[in-house]
């Protein structure tokens, strides 16, 4: 008869679907509702976007994605108010990111 040797016992690793389900529950609990902006806040965001676009200044963008507010640093490259889109280049990876203006929560100069 042959020995099993050293094998680890992993009782819950037999069901990987369980980990996926638990992670979804945890993410749902961490979600926050998207804040509603006042007219004044939307005007301020608009002015800051236009100024950042024309002066090419670095900005801190706070936007709402997947139930979480996310803050990134970057440069505004393009704003399309009719199409409800803007493009910014993020500072870390220097990637172009397209985003809807409705997802934007706050913008400030760095």
N, C-alpha and C positions, 0 to 999 in steps of 0.2 A: 504494500500500500504506500502511496506517495503523499507527502505532506503538502498542504495548501500553501505554505510559506506565509509571508506577511502580506495580507490583503486587508485593505481598509474597508470598513463597513460604512456605507453611505445610504442610510435608510430613505432619505427624501430625494436623492438624486435619481431615483428610478423613474420619476415622472417630471420631465423637463417642462411639460405644459403647466405644471403647478407653479414653477418659478415665474413663468411668463404671466400667468394670471395674478399672482401675488404682486408682481412689479406694476401691473396695470392698476391694481387697487391702491397701492402706495402712491402712484402718480396722480390718481384721481383725488386722493385726499390732500395732496399738496397743491392742487390747482387753486388759483384765485380768479375771481371774475374780472373781466376786462373793465378798467375804469372808464366812466363816461366823461368826456371832456366838455367844458363849457365853451361858449362862443369865443370868449376872451382867450382861453387857453389855445384854441385852434388858430386864432389870429396870430398869437405870439409864436406858435410853432411855424406857421406860414412865413412870418417875417424872418425868423431865424434860419429857416431852410433857404430862403432866397438870398439872404446875406451870406450864408456859408457857401452857397453855390457860386456867387460872384466874387467873393474874396478868397476862396479856396482855403478857408480856415478849418482846422480840425475841430470836430464836434463829438460830444457824447450823445449817442442815440439810445433812447429807452423805448423798446417796442414790446408788444404782447404777442407771444407765440406759444402754442400748445399749452395754454393755461398758466403760463409763467411770464412775468416781466423780465426782459433781458436787456442788459446795457452793454453797448459796444462802442469803441472809439473808431472814428474813420473820417472820410472826406465825402462830401456830397458831390456827385458827378452830374446828375441829371434829375430834373423834377418835371413831371407831367401831371399838372393839376386836373386836366380834363380826363385823363386816363386813370387818375387816382394812383399813380405809381411814382416812385423815386428810386434812384440807383445810388448806392454809396459803396465806397471802397473801404473795406475794413483794414485797420492798421496792422493787425497781427499777420494775416496770411496774404494781404493785398489782393483779395478777391472781390470781384464785382458782385454785389448783392442787390437783387430787385426786390422791392417790397411795396406793399400797398400803403398809401397814406393813412388809411383807417387803422392800421396796426400800430402806428406811431403814437406813443404816449407822451414823450418829452424829448426835447433836444436842447442841448446847452453847449456853449463854446468851451473848448478844453483850455 
